[in-house]
Amino acid sequence: MVAWFRAFLPKEERFFTHFNNHAQIVVAGAEALRSLLDGGDEVPHYCQVIKARENEADEITHEVLLAVRRTFITPFDRGDIKDLINAMDDAIDQMHQTAKTIMLFEVRSFEPEMREMGDLIVQAARLMAEAVPLLASINKQAARLGILTDEITHIEGRADDIHDEGLRKLFHAHRHNDPMAYIVGTELYSRLERVMDRLEDVANEVHGIVIENV
């Protein structure tokens, strides 16, 4: 009876605007991260770009969490709203942490596998940004949402394989003559893997929302 009653009440739709804006920021952060991985003198610039995008994302996350507390009728479960925006925010946070690590160790050149992981991060972020607006029409878009979230999961698996291959090459290249390069390289691979994992977390949150609401 309660669910039937809620279905006829007006819902607060600004959540979808916030989700969409945040998703676009995540894409912008991913694209800046990919440009950063090309290396060279522009690395500090792209680190600053990622930091700025992370700050923008934090503001939207704060607005969403505030709206959850103040809104009587939400588009879907309050816990799902909080989990989704926090998962999205974790993705851009991990991009920022990656940039901070790069600045800390003054890295200006990157392995080919790191750039490949960057390519996949951009792909996953764009798929996420395509998926998030579809939540506003969740019943009509359930099938498409399933395809998009499955593709993000598939990309995460490919990123894992590239991560492992990159670590193997890093070990063989530096195990005898430059252990510090190996240590720094493993930290960067770990950071990139976490970015990809957080994007998969967003896909999992979207998938869970579809299951609960369709």
C-alpha positions as CSV (number, residue, x, y, z in Angstrom):
1,M,0.0,0.0,0.0
2,V,2.8,2.4,0.9
3,A,4.7,1.7,-2.4
4,W,1.4,2.2,-4.3
5,F,0.8,5.5,-2.6
6,R,4.4,6.8,-3.1
7,A,4.1,6.0,-6.9
8,F,1.5,8.8,-7.2
9,L,3.3,11.4,-5.2
10,P,5.6,14.0,-7.0
11,K,9.3,13.1,-6.8
12,E,12.2,15.5,-6.5
13,E,13.9,15.3,-9.9
14,R,16.9,17.6,-9.2
15,F,18.8,14.5,-8.1
16,F,19.1,13.4,-11.7
17,T,20.6,16.8,-12.6
18,H,23.2,16.5,-9.9
19,F,24.0,12.9,-11.0
20,N,24.4,14.0,-14.6
21,N,26.6,17.0,-13.7
22,H,28.8,14.8,-11.4
23,A,29.1,12.2,-14.1
24,Q,30.4,14.8,-16.6
25,I,33.0,15.9,-14.1
26,V,34.2,12.3,-13.7
27,V,34.6,12.1,-17.5
28,A,36.5,15.4,-17.5
29,G,38.7,14.0,-14.7
30,A,39.3,10.8,-16.6
31,E,40.2,12.7,-19.8
32,A,42.7,14.9,-17.9
33,L,44.2,11.8,-16.3
34,R,44.7,10.2,-19.7
35,S,46.3,13.4,-21.0
36,L,48.5,13.4,-17.9
37,L,49.7,9.9,-18.7
38,D,51.2,11.2,-22.0
39,G,53.9,12.7,-19.7
40,G,56.1,15.7,-20.3
41,D,56.0,19.2,-19.1
42,E,52.1,19.3,-19.1
43,V,51.9,16.8,-16.2
44,P,51.6,19.5,-13.4
45,H,48.9,21.3,-15.4
46,Y,46.7,18.2,-15.8
47,C,47.2,17.4,-12.1
48,Q,45.7,20.8,-11.3
49,V,42.9,20.2,-13.7
50,I,42.0,16.9,-11.9
51,K,42.2,18.7,-8.5
52,A,39.8,21.4,-9.7
53,R,37.4,18.7,-11.1
54,E,37.6,16.9,-7.7
55,N,36.6,20.0,-5.9
56,E,33.6,20.6,-8.2
57,A,32.5,17.0,-7.6
58,D,32.7,17.4,-3.9
59,E,30.4,20.4,-4.0
60,I,27.8,18.4,-6.0
61,T,28.1,15.4,-3.6
62,H,27.5,17.7,-0.7
63,E,24.4,19.1,-2.4
64,V,23.0,15.6,-3.1
65,L,23.6,14.5,0.5
66,L,21.9,17.6,1.8
67,A,19.0,17.1,-0.6
68,V,18.5,13.5,0.6
69,R,18.0,14.8,4.1
70,R,15.6,17.6,3.1
71,T,13.5,15.9,0.4
72,F,10.3,14.1,1.4
73,I,9.9,12.0,-1.8
74,T,13.1,10.8,-3.6
75,P,13.3,9.1,-7.0
76,F,14.5,5.9,-5.4
77,D,15.7,4.7,-2.0
78,R,17.7,7.3,-0.1
79,G,20.4,4.8,0.7
80,D,20.8,4.0,-3.0
81,I,21.1,7.7,-3.8
82,K,23.8,8.2,-1.2
83,D,25.7,5.1,-2.3
84,L,25.5,6.1,-6.0
85,I,26.8,9.7,-5.5
86,N,29.5,8.5,-3.0
87,A,30.7,5.8,-5.5
88,M,30.9,8.5,-8.2
89,D,32.7,10.8,-5.9
90,D,35.2,8.0,-4.9
91,A,36.1,7.6,-8.6
92,I,37.1,11.3,-9.0
93,D,38.8,11.1,-5.6
94,Q,41.0,8.3,-6.7
95,M,41.9,10.2,-9.9
96,H,43.0,13.0,-7.6
97,Q,45.0,10.6,-5.4
98,T,46.7,9.3,-8.5
99,A,47.6,12.9,-9.6
100,K,48.9,13.6,-6.1
101,T,51.1,10.5,-6.2
102,I,52.5,11.5,-9.5
103,M,53.4,15.0,-8.2
104,L,54.9,13.5,-5.0
105,F,57.3,11.3,-6.9
106,E,57.8,13.9,-9.7
107,V,57.0,11.4,-12.4
108,R,57.0,12.8,-16.0
109,S,57.0,9.7,-18.1
110,F,54.7,6.7,-18.0
111,E,54.7,3.1,-19.2
112,P,52.6,2.1,-22.3
113,E,50.4,-0.1,-20.1
114,M,49.6,2.8,-17.8
115,R,48.4,4.8,-20.8
116,E,46.3,1.7,-21.9
117,M,44.8,1.7,-18.4
118,G,44.1,5.4,-18.9
119,D,42.3,4.7,-22.2
120,L,40.1,2.2,-20.4
121,I,39.4,4.5,-17.6
122,V,38.1,7.1,-20.1
123,Q,36.0,4.5,-21.8
124,A,34.4,3.3,-18.5
125,A,33.8,6.9,-17.4
126,R,32.0,7.7,-20.6
127,L,29.9,4.6,-20.3
128,M,29.0,5.6,-16.8
129,A,28.1,9.1,-18.0
130,E,25.8,7.5,-20.6
131,A,24.2,5.2,-18.0
132,V,23.5,7.7,-15.2
133,P,20.9,9.9,-17.1
134,L,19.0,6.8,-18.0
135,L,18.1,6.3,-14.4
136,A,15.5,9.0,-14.8
137,S,13.6,6.6,-17.1
138,I,14.6,3.4,-15.4
139,N,11.8,1.2,-16.5
140,K,12.2,2.1,-20.1
141,Q,15.9,2.0,-20.1
142,A,16.5,-1.1,-17.9
143,A,17.9,-3.2,-20.8
144,R,20.3,-0.5,-21.9
145,L,21.5,0.1,-18.4
146,G,22.2,-3.6,-18.1
147,I,24.3,-3.5,-21.3
148,L,26.3,-0.4,-20.1
149,T,27.0,-1.8,-16.6
150,D,28.1,-5.1,-18.1
151,E,30.5,-3.3,-20.5
152,I,32.0,-1.4,-17.6
153,T,32.6,-4.6,-15.7
154,H,34.2,-6.1,-18.9
155,I,36.5,-3.1,-19.2
156,E,37.5,-3.4,-15.6
157,G,38.6,-7.0,-16.3
158,R,40.7,-5.9,-19.3
159,A,42.3,-3.2,-17.1
160,D,43.2,-5.9,-14.5
161,D,45.0,-7.9,-17.2
162,I,46.9,-4.8,-18.4
163,H,47.8,-3.9,-14.8
164,D,49.3,-7.4,-14.2
165,E,51.2,-7.3,-17.5
166,G,52.5,-3.9,-16.7
167,L,53.7,-5.0,-13.3
168,R,55.5,-8.0,-14.8
169,K,57.3,-5.8,-17.3
170,L,58.2,-3.3,-14.6
171,F,59.7,-6.0,-12.4
172,H,61.9,-7.4,-15.2
173,A,63.0,-3.9,-16.3
174,H,64.0,-2.6,-12.9
175,R,64.6,-5.5,-10.5
176,H,68.4,-5.4,-10.7
177,N,69.3,-1.8,-11.5
178,D,66.5,0.6,-10.2
179,P,64.3,-0.7,-7.4
180,M,63.0,2.7,-6.6
181,A,61.6,3.0,-10.2
182,Y,59.8,-0.4,-9.5
183,I,58.4,0.9,-6.2
184,V,57.1,4.1,-7.8
185,G,55.7,2.2,-10.8
186,T,53.8,-0.3,-8.7
187,E,52.3,2.5,-6.7
188,L,51.1,4.2,-9.9
189,Y,49.6,1.0,-11.3
190,S,47.9,0.5,-7.9
191,R,46.4,3.9,-8.1
192,L,45.1,3.4,-11.7
193,E,43.6,0.1,-10.7
194,R,41.7,1.8,-7.9
195,V,40.3,4.4,-10.3
196,M,39.0,1.6,-12.5
197,D,37.6,-0.3,-9.5
198,R,35.7,2.7,-8.3
199,L,34.2,3.1,-11.7
200,E,33.1,-0.5,-11.6
201,D,31.6,0.3,-8.1
202,V,29.4,2.9,-9.8
203,A,28.3,0.4,-12.4
204,N,27.4,-2.0,-9.6
205,E,25.4,0.7,-7.8
206,V,23.5,1.5,-11.0
207,H,22.8,-2.2,-11.5
208,G,21.6,-2.6,-8.0
209,I,19.2,0.3,-8.4
210,V,17.8,-1.2,-11.6
211,I,17.2,-4.5,-9.8
212,E,15.4,-2.8,-7.0
213,N,13.2,-0.6,-9.1
214,V,12.2,-2.5,-12.2
